[in-house]
Amino acid sequence: MSKPNRKRYKLEAVRSSYAEAVGGEAVEFEVGDGKVFSFPHPMFASDEEQHALDDAEGDHGKARVLLGDQYEAFGKAGGDDNSVMLLYVAVRAEAQDTVQRHRPTRG
């Protein structure tokens, strides 16, 4: 039996609500002549992706983890590891600000 005034959330609705608030579950960015790449939004990276990122050394290692199969094409398009990490840090900071203001839906 449900208790009066007790909140119950649906995890799918909460995730969807936050994804909408931060602009999606992936971060897309453009390099050089307009080639588009992406990496998982820091809020939505899987446990495996987070562990790999934590274990990676330096900007080079972390950029490789974030971009995965896109890494070689990213380099050929003129992208650099440090810029990817600056973007990642900026997205994380922006997401923290958004999360503090956002109230998830119960679904």
Contacts in CASP RR format, 6 or more apart in sequence:
PFRMAT RR
TARGET T0000
AUTHOR 0000-0000-0000
METHOD contacts of the structure
MODEL  1
MSKPNRKRYKLEAVRSSYAEAVGGEAVEFEVGDGKVFSFPHPMFASDEEQ
HALDDAEGDHGKARVLLGDQYEAFGKAGGDDNSVMLLYVAVRAEAQDTVQ
RHRPTRG
2 8 0 8 1.000
7 106 0 8 1.000
8 106 0 8 1.000
9 104 0 8 1.000
9 106 0 8 1.000
9 107 0 8 1.000
10 106 0 8 1.000
10 107 0 8 1.000
13 104 0 8 1.000
13 105 0 8 1.000
13 106 0 8 1.000
13 107 0 8 1.000
14 104 0 8 1.000
14 105 0 8 1.000
14 107 0 8 1.000
15 44 0 8 1.000
16 105 0 8 1.000
17 102 0 8 1.000
17 104 0 8 1.000
17 105 0 8 1.000
18 43 0 8 1.000
18 99 0 8 1.000
18 102 0 8 1.000
18 104 0 8 1.000
19 25 0 8 1.000
19 41 0 8 1.000
19 44 0 8 1.000
21 98 0 8 1.000
21 99 0 8 1.000
21 102 0 8 1.000
22 41 0 8 1.000
22 43 0 8 1.000
22 94 0 8 1.000
22 95 0 8 1.000
22 98 0 8 1.000
22 99 0 8 1.000
23 41 0 8 1.000
24 41 0 8 1.000
24 44 0 8 1.000
25 40 0 8 1.000
25 41 0 8 1.000
25 44 0 8 1.000
26 38 0 8 1.000
26 39 0 8 1.000
26 40 0 8 1.000
26 41 0 8 1.000
26 44 0 8 1.000
27 38 0 8 1.000
27 39 0 8 1.000
27 40 0 8 1.000
27 41 0 8 1.000
27 87 0 8 1.000
27 88 0 8 1.000
27 91 0 8 1.000
28 36 0 8 1.000
28 37 0 8 1.000
28 38 0 8 1.000
29 36 0 8 1.000
29 37 0 8 1.000
29 38 0 8 1.000
29 87 0 8 1.000
30 36 0 8 1.000
30 37 0 8 1.000
31 37 0 8 1.000
31 74 0 8 1.000
31 77 0 8 1.000
31 78 0 8 1.000
31 79 0 8 1.000
32 77 0 8 1.000
32 78 0 8 1.000
32 79 0 8 1.000
33 77 0 8 1.000
34 77 0 8 1.000
35 73 0 8 1.000
35 74 0 8 1.000
35 77 0 8 1.000
37 67 0 8 1.000
37 70 0 8 1.000
37 73 0 8 1.000
37 74 0 8 1.000
37 77 0 8 1.000
38 70 0 8 1.000
39 66 0 8 1.000
39 67 0 8 1.000
39 84 0 8 1.000
39 88 0 8 1.000
40 46 0 8 1.000
40 49 0 8 1.000
40 66 0 8 1.000
41 91 0 8 1.000
41 95 0 8 1.000
42 88 0 8 1.000
42 91 0 8 1.000
42 92 0 8 1.000
42 95 0 8 1.000
43 95 0 8 1.000
43 99 0 8 1.000
45 53 0 8 1.000
49 65 0 8 1.000
52 65 0 8 1.000
53 62 0 8 1.000
53 65 0 8 1.000
53 66 0 8 1.000
56 62 0 8 1.000
56 64 0 8 1.000
56 65 0 8 1.000
58 81 0 8 1.000
59 81 0 8 1.000
59 82 0 8 1.000
59 84 0 8 1.000
59 85 0 8 1.000
60 81 0 8 1.000
61 81 0 8 1.000
62 81 0 8 1.000
62 84 0 8 1.000
62 85 0 8 1.000
62 88 0 8 1.000
63 71 0 8 1.000
63 74 0 8 1.000
63 81 0 8 1.000
63 84 0 8 1.000
63 85 0 8 1.000
64 71 0 8 1.000
66 84 0 8 1.000
66 88 0 8 1.000
67 74 0 8 1.000
67 84 0 8 1.000
74 84 0 8 1.000
END
